[in-house]
Amino acid sequence: MRKIRDGGQGAPRRNPAFPLAVLLAAVLHLVAGVAGILEPAPGPLLTVLQAALVAGQALALLVRWTAPVPAFVAVVLLHSVLLASSAAELGIGSLAVMFAAYHLIRRAARPPAFRVLAAMAAVSSGVALIAALLAGRLPFPAVLGLIAARVVFEYLVPALIAEFGRGREQLRYAAREREQFTERERSYLIEQDRRAERTALARELHDIAGHHLSGIIVSAQAAGALIASDPERSRTMLRELEDEARATMADLRGTVGLLRPDADPKDGGGRATIGIPGLDDLPSLLDAAAGRGQRVSFSVTGDPYRVGPVAEASIYRTVQESLTNAARHAPDADCTVSVEYRPDELEVVVENGPASGPPANAAEGRPGGRGYGLIGMNERADLIGADLDTGTTAGGGWRNRLRIPHPVRGRS
């Protein structure tokens, strides 16, 4: 069993007061013996011997922290010699026994500590009983009472005090561990929340910037191609490109506003907000794609029902990212966007035909690709408990299928 230290941490406080108190008792005993104060007078030689035994107890107590069992055994054996030399009447060694018993129970492992305590108490009591009976100064009942009192005050009381202190120390240690665990758990949850927020913001920034910038690139390329052949159309497309850039700036400003703390009231406003797109915004999204030159068809079947703002935002971003990938990888292919309301689920499919030439970048929307767009679509699907299937079609195109459970009926 692990030894518990004072305070539950760090090195124990090795207070020298206990050994010094015992050593002081040895000096006082020696002085009293030399002065003839002791009754009955033990004689100079025995007085010196008894003082030396008590000093030996003080030395043994110096190792009570690092070796509580040997220190306790040594103290009790020296005390037994003191009892034998004084017909069990000298109690000067009891102080060291009490200190040693306390540290034994406080420091040593269970249950050996209690066995050592009981064994040495029996040894000391046996020596005291024999010495008292041989001296014949007290009747047998009085001897038994004296020995019982010694056992209680020298062994039992210090052991109970040590056990109480050890229990309180264990409670403090358990409380500290619980606090540390709670703090670690709190830090972990905070870090998880921060990661989730960063992931959501990164996904939102990617969807907004990727979609708008892809449109800007396509419009810029088309405008550049028409400068010589159709200057008026080229100027019109440049104006549309400017509007697209402004829309991009507005969306990015709103998203970045989510990262900023509330504005100073003196500045006249609070934190910037960003609208949550939904199914009602799909027509304008498809119109913008068509305005950039994509051939997009849109169909809705079934009886419409609401699936919640988070799910609608996921649908919008999935369609947006799918159109962006189609414009990037198959700019001349036809795209179809279909929304089907089924009794148990809402299915959204975005499909485009094959590219007439090699795609500009196969990192997104292709098998094995690791682009952030496809990762973001999967994360959004997981967030709302939907299924997202992506892959090539039989004709060589690409299909993204998002299936969202009905918020009331669910899947059968």
Beta strands, then each sheet from edge to edge (+ up, - down):
strand 1: 295-301
strand 2: 334-341
strand 3: 345-352
strand 4: 387-392
strand 5: 398-405
sheet 1: 1+ 2+ 3- 5+ 4-
end
